[in-house]
Amino acid sequence: MLIGYARISTHEQNHDLQLDTLTQVGCQTIYTETMSGAKRHRPELEATLKSLRPNDTLVVWRLDRLGRSLKNLVDIINDLEERGIGFKSLTESKIDEPPTLENR
């Protein structure tokens, strides 16, 4: 199952582009959050991560919508991998593909 997570930082922004894109790729459930990525406690991200089951795939529009820092992003993706959960970033498409001669 594809599970989406969309985050904007302020109420002046909107989720539309992220939601449209996540819906187009087939996300059955999409969690949305309006909160700075710098915040340590992001309730909807926590709910998203708790909802994921083995063989699900977490889908985000861009990497910066998920992680507060590179270390935080790596920690989240490593946790997903350990739990048997896939990860897909829609705008950084090569990041979640295994290396081949074509995409190096």
C-alpha positions as CSV (number, residue, x, y, z in Angstrom):
1,M,0.0,0.0,0.0
2,L,1.2,3.5,-0.8
3,I,1.0,5.9,2.1
4,G,1.6,9.6,1.5
5,Y,2.9,12.3,3.8
6,A,2.6,16.0,2.8
7,R,3.9,18.9,4.9
8,I,3.8,22.6,4.6
9,S,5.5,25.0,7.0
10,T,3.0,27.8,7.3
11,H,-0.8,28.4,7.0
12,E,0.0,30.8,4.1
13,Q,1.1,27.8,2.0
14,N,-1.2,25.0,0.8
15,H,-0.8,21.3,0.3
16,D,-2.5,21.2,-3.2
17,L,0.6,20.4,-5.3
18,Q,1.8,17.7,-2.9
19,L,-1.7,16.2,-2.5
20,D,-2.4,16.2,-6.3
21,T,0.9,14.5,-7.0
22,L,0.6,11.9,-4.2
23,T,-3.0,11.1,-5.3
24,Q,-1.8,10.7,-9.0
25,V,0.8,8.1,-8.0
26,G,-1.8,6.1,-6.2
27,C,-1.4,6.9,-2.5
28,Q,-4.5,5.3,-0.7
29,T,-3.9,7.3,2.4
30,I,-2.3,10.8,2.7
31,Y,-1.3,12.4,6.0
32,T,-1.0,16.2,6.0
33,E,0.7,18.5,8.4
34,T,1.2,22.3,8.7
35,M,4.3,22.7,10.8
36,S,7.9,23.7,10.4
37,G,10.2,20.8,9.5
38,A,12.5,22.1,12.2
39,K,10.1,21.0,14.9
40,R,11.1,17.8,16.6
41,H,7.5,16.8,17.5
42,R,5.4,16.4,14.3
43,P,2.2,14.5,15.3
44,E,1.1,13.7,11.7
45,L,4.5,12.4,10.8
46,E,4.5,10.3,13.9
47,A,1.0,9.0,13.0
48,T,2.2,8.3,9.4
49,L,5.2,6.3,10.6
50,K,3.1,4.3,13.1
51,S,0.5,3.4,10.4
52,L,3.0,1.8,8.1
53,R,3.2,-2.0,7.9
54,P,5.7,-4.3,6.2
55,N,5.5,-4.0,2.4
56,D,3.9,-0.6,2.5
57,T,5.7,2.3,0.9
58,L,6.0,5.8,2.3
59,V,5.7,8.4,-0.5
60,V,6.7,12.1,-0.1
61,W,6.7,14.8,-2.7
62,R,10.3,16.0,-1.8
63,L,12.8,14.8,0.8
64,D,12.7,18.1,2.7
65,R,9.0,17.4,3.5
66,L,10.1,14.4,5.6
67,G,13.4,15.1,7.4
68,R,14.6,18.0,9.6
69,S,18.2,17.3,8.7
70,L,20.2,14.9,6.7
71,K,20.8,12.8,9.8
72,N,17.1,12.8,10.7
73,L,16.2,11.8,7.1
74,V,18.7,8.9,7.1
75,D,17.4,7.7,10.5
76,I,13.8,7.7,9.3
77,I,14.7,5.8,6.1
78,N,16.9,3.3,8.0
79,D,14.0,2.7,10.4
80,L,11.6,2.1,7.4
81,E,14.1,-0.3,5.8
82,E,14.5,-2.3,9.1
83,R,10.7,-2.6,9.3
84,G,10.4,-3.8,5.7
85,I,8.8,-0.6,4.5
86,G,9.7,1.0,1.2
87,F,10.3,4.7,0.6
88,K,9.8,6.9,-2.5
89,S,10.5,10.6,-3.0
90,L,8.7,11.8,-6.1
91,T,11.1,14.7,-7.1
92,E,14.3,12.9,-6.2
93,S,13.4,9.8,-8.1
94,K,16.9,8.3,-8.3
95,I,17.5,8.3,-4.5
96,D,15.3,5.2,-3.8
97,E,16.5,3.1,-6.7
98,P,19.3,0.6,-6.5
99,P,22.4,1.7,-8.3
100,T,22.9,0.5,-11.8
101,L,25.2,1.6,-14.6
102,E,22.4,3.7,-16.1
103,N,21.6,5.7,-13.0
104,R,25.0,6.3,-11.5
